[in-house]
């Protein structure tokens, strides 16, 4: 087995963790509720970090997780990120979520920095 594969960012795993976290928190939410947004964000980030820390011995990375939740009102959203990192080892994954009622838009990003 290639040892670099086990220490790579693991985008497929990260993708699964993020999708599970976001869907677990938001899949049954029918409408945007301002009073609940902070808790939803905290729950999503916490669930992602719990999963990511379970693989820290396999994939020695530092992780940063961000989450944005907005009410869909027709307003535009522009999001950009720039990093100075090692493109051979560091990576990121972005997951975009829309609920079925088209009320909520969520963008969750995981950045992985090799140790």
C-alpha positions as a Python dict, from the first residue, in 0.01 Angstrom:
ca = {
    (1, 'X'): (0, 0, 0),
    (2, 'X'): (127, 347, -85),
    (3, 'X'): (201, 530, 242),
    (4, 'X'): (136, 867, 79),
    (5, 'X'): (-225, 760, 14),
    (6, 'X'): (-287, 715, 386),
    (7, 'X'): (-142, 1056, 468),
    (8, 'X'): (-313, 1244, 183),
    (9, 'X'): (-593, 1488, 259),
    (10, 'X'): (-859, 1221, 202),
    (11, 'X'): (-1107, 1433, 10),
    (12, 'X'): (-1355, 1143, -24),
    (13, 'X'): (-1365, 1089, 352),
    (14, 'X'): (-1389, 1461, 422),
    (15, 'X'): (-1670, 1489, 168),
    (16, 'X'): (-1866, 1216, 346),
    (17, 'X'): (-1813, 1376, 688),
    (18, 'X'): (-1927, 1718, 570),
    (19, 'X'): (-2231, 1588, 382),
    (20, 'X'): (-2335, 1378, 681),
    (21, 'X'): (-2293, 1671, 919),
    (22, 'X'): (-2483, 1924, 707),
    (23, 'X'): (-2761, 1684, 613),
    (24, 'X'): (-2789, 1564, 972),
    (25, 'X'): (-2847, 1918, 1096),
    (26, 'X'): (-3041, 2079, 810),
    (27, 'X'): (-3227, 1807, 619),
    (28, 'X'): (-3548, 1845, 822),
    (29, 'X'): (-3533, 2223, 851),
    (30, 'X'): (-3815, 2367, 644),
    (31, 'X'): (-3749, 2738, 678),
    (32, 'X'): (-3481, 2982, 780),
    (33, 'X'): (-3502, 3064, 1149),
    (34, 'X'): (-3262, 3338, 1252),
    (35, 'X'): (-3271, 3235, 1618),
    (36, 'X'): (-3145, 2885, 1529),
    (37, 'X'): (-2871, 2970, 1279),
    (38, 'X'): (-2588, 2996, 1534),
    (39, 'X'): (-2680, 2656, 1679),
    (40, 'X'): (-2704, 2497, 1333),
    (41, 'X'): (-2360, 2632, 1242),
    (42, 'X'): (-2209, 2517, 1571),
    (43, 'X'): (-2362, 2170, 1530),
    (44, 'X'): (-2234, 2133, 1172),
    (45, 'X'): (-1882, 2243, 1263),
    (46, 'X'): (-1874, 2027, 1575),
    (47, 'X'): (-1990, 1717, 1386),
    (48, 'X'): (-1728, 1774, 1115),
    (49, 'X'): (-1449, 1825, 1369),
    (50, 'X'): (-1549, 1516, 1567),
    (51, 'X'): (-1512, 1302, 1255),
    (52, 'X'): (-1191, 1471, 1142),
    (53, 'X'): (-1023, 1421, 1480),
    (54, 'X'): (-1099, 1048, 1461),
    (55, 'X'): (-862, 1018, 1163),
    (56, 'X'): (-585, 1241, 1299),
    (57, 'X'): (-354, 941, 1360),
    (58, 'X'): (-407, 817, 1004),
    (59, 'X'): (-402, 1158, 838),
    (60, 'X'): (-176, 1398, 1029),
    (61, 'X'): (-348, 1726, 942),
    (62, 'X'): (-465, 2041, 1109),
    (63, 'X'): (-818, 2122, 999),
    (64, 'X'): (-1018, 2441, 974),
    (65, 'X'): (-1394, 2416, 922),
    (66, 'X'): (-1610, 2711, 820),
    (67, 'X'): (-1984, 2721, 776),
    (68, 'X'): (-2208, 2989, 629),
    (69, 'X'): (-2587, 2969, 644),
    (70, 'X'): (-2803, 3227, 477),
    (71, 'X'): (-3168, 3277, 404),
    (72, 'X'): (-3243, 3252, 34),
    (73, 'X'): (-3409, 3576, -62),
    (74, 'X'): (-3275, 3620, -413),
    (75, 'X'): (-2977, 3821, -293),
    (76, 'X'): (-2642, 3735, -441),
    (77, 'X'): (-2362, 3570, -251),
    (78, 'X'): (-1999, 3589, -353),
    (79, 'X'): (-1741, 3392, -160),
    (80, 'X'): (-1367, 3370, -221),
    (81, 'X'): (-1069, 3224, -40),
    (82, 'X'): (-699, 3248, -104),
    (83, 'X'): (-430, 3038, 59),
    (84, 'X'): (-53, 3018, 47),
    (85, 'X'): (12, 2651, 113),
    (86, 'X'): (179, 2337, -15),
    (87, 'X'): (-42, 2227, -303),
    (88, 'X'): (117, 1880, -289),
    (89, 'X'): (-21, 1804, 57),
    (90, 'X'): (-270, 2071, 167),
    (91, 'X'): (-622, 2078, 28),
    (92, 'X'): (-980, 2185, 86),
    (93, 'X'): (-1333, 2064, 24),
    (94, 'X'): (-1645, 2280, -22),
    (95, 'X'): (-2000, 2149, 20),
    (96, 'X'): (-2301, 2354, -90),
    (97, 'X'): (-2646, 2271, 44),
    (98, 'X'): (-2996, 2389, -51),
    (99, 'X'): (-3295, 2264, 139),
    (100, 'X'): (-3594, 2135, -59),
    (101, 'X'): (-3806, 2436, 29),
    (102, 'X'): (-3536, 2664, -118),
    (103, 'X'): (-3529, 2869, 203),
    (104, 'X'): (-3177, 2794, 325),
    (105, 'X'): (-2839, 2796, 159),
    (106, 'X'): (-2535, 2655, 340),
    (107, 'X'): (-2168, 2651, 241),
    (108, 'X'): (-1935, 2441, 454),
    (109, 'X'): (-1562, 2430, 385),
    (110, 'X'): (-1290, 2211, 533),
    (111, 'X'): (-926, 2312, 493),
    (112, 'X'): (-660, 2051, 565),
    (113, 'X'): (-300, 2147, 637),
    (114, 'X'): (-43, 1867, 653),
    (115, 'X'): (173, 1854, 965),
}
